[in-house]
Structures are given as structure tokens and as C-alpha cells.
Amino acid sequence: MSSDQQIDLIHRFLFDDSDLRGELVTLEQSFQQAASPQNLPKVFLPLYGEFMAAAALVADMLKFEGTITLQARSNGPLPLIMAEANSKGHVRGFAQVDEQQSLVQSDSNELLPLAALLGGGVLSITIDPDKGKRYQGIVPLDGADLAECLQHYFSQSEQLPTYFKLFANENKAGGIFLQCLPAQLVKDEEQREENWQTARHLASTTKAEEALDLDHPTLLYRLYHELQCRVFPPKQLSFRCHCSKERSANAIKTLGEVELQALIDEQGKVDMSCQFCGSNYHFDKTQLEGFKKELGKRH
Ligand SMILES: [Zn+2]
């Protein structure tokens, strides 16, 4: 089994005889590349991985052109953690660590309970289509894990029974998504419910090592060979940051003439570092004065 063909992929699947759809994702290189600039203590890597896998699943399940962001804020050791995925299969993330909290020193590489990592937190789900209006939903992070919170949110917002299961260790992340579709093939309510419960139950039996190490067609066969599961060609996922010198310049220009002048007087330069990928963008005094002139001309 050549591993580089199995990782960093998302597969969609459908069941031919029932109104159910699903997705299976595994991230390895993209997760590691997204985690590396963050220099996270080991204990936070599995959660970071779950966020990446969840973002990839949600971006794909919504079938739209654009970007989705999952962002959690809490009083826990991670005051902020976010993962972003877009319809092109690009993922990136960011996490802020509160160095004062004792968990930072932990040697554990297991996923800790959500309450320990993001205690009292809220999760925001932002859907930002390339064309159209940005939409944001917010859920309390009071589930046992991230998957449960997402499940709750999407079951309500999409009004369709939805299931998520996420897996991660310090190197890999993965996840399964299942959703009951509106009645088309099966009209009988009891039969629909039975199909849903069966598919869901089988997904819930997946072990972390299966989800993270098996290629998707093998895992889907193992889970669903009796259910006429049809697997579509996968989409490749990769770590990609969308920052650029131009975007940083635009951010500086939003300060306005007065503040920009103050910045020139006080510091004479600006260094901006991208929180997602760690790239540094330097602007010297001449460049900053150029921005100021440009702003002046806009009046
Ligand atoms: Zn960047």
C-alpha cells in the first residue's frame, strides 16, 4: 500500500439503496505543515488535527465555492483555535496558547476532553462563499468532543440528521461525516430510520487506527460492504496559506493616513507575521510613505 496516495484526501460516498451520504477524510502532510508554524505543545496537536479534519469535512459537505472557518474561543489553555478549509481543498489553521496554564507542560499525546482544552468555550462556524453573503453560526462547546458539537449544530441548521466522528494523533487527523438526505429512494419512515441508525452505528465502530491508517475504499468496504456504498473519486487536500505581501499592504492601508503617519514617526517600519504560516512581511519607511501618499490621493 503506497501511503502517499491514501493521505490528504477526502472521499464522498453515497448509499445506492438509501437516502444517505457521507465523507471520509484523512490529513497527514497537510496537517503537519499547518501545525508546524504554530509550534504547539504536543498535548494540543490532536485537537488541532480534529479542527483541521472537521473544517475539511464541512467545506466539502456544503458543496459551495468558498471558505469555511471553525473557530473556538475559550478560557482554557487554548484561548483561540481555528481551522479553515476551502472548496479548492486548501487547509490552514491557527492556535493561541495560554502559557500560564499548567496543561501546556503536559506530555500527553492523547486527545484530552474538550472541557479540559476549551472549557466554557464557544465555537463559531463561518461560511464565506466566493459569491454571496457571509454567514456565521455559533454553538457552545458543551459536547463531549468537537464532533458532537458539530453534529448538534448541523443537525439543527440543515434540519437533517447528521453524524460526525473525528480522529487525531500528533501526526494525522481524520474524520467521518454522515447525513440523512430528504426522502427520495426510501419513503417509509421506519425504513429510513433503520437505514440511518445502521449506517451511523457502523461508523461509530470505526477505530482510530482504522480511520488514520487504512485507505478510504478499504475502510468503507469494511464498514459498508453490505449497504451498496458508492465511493466517488477523491479530492486532494493541501496546506496552503493565502497571505501575501499585497494583502499585508492592504491591511496597513486600512489604518488610514493619520495612524499611518504616527506609525512612520514612531517605528519607521512595519513587520507583519502571518499567524497561519509564519511568513514575514517587512515594510520600510519609503514603502509606508508610499502607502500614505496613495491614501492621500484617494480623497
Ligand atoms: Zn500565511
Residues whose N, C-alpha, C, O or C-beta is under 5 A from the ligand:
A	BS01	ZN	C241 H242 C243 C274 F276 C277 G278 S279
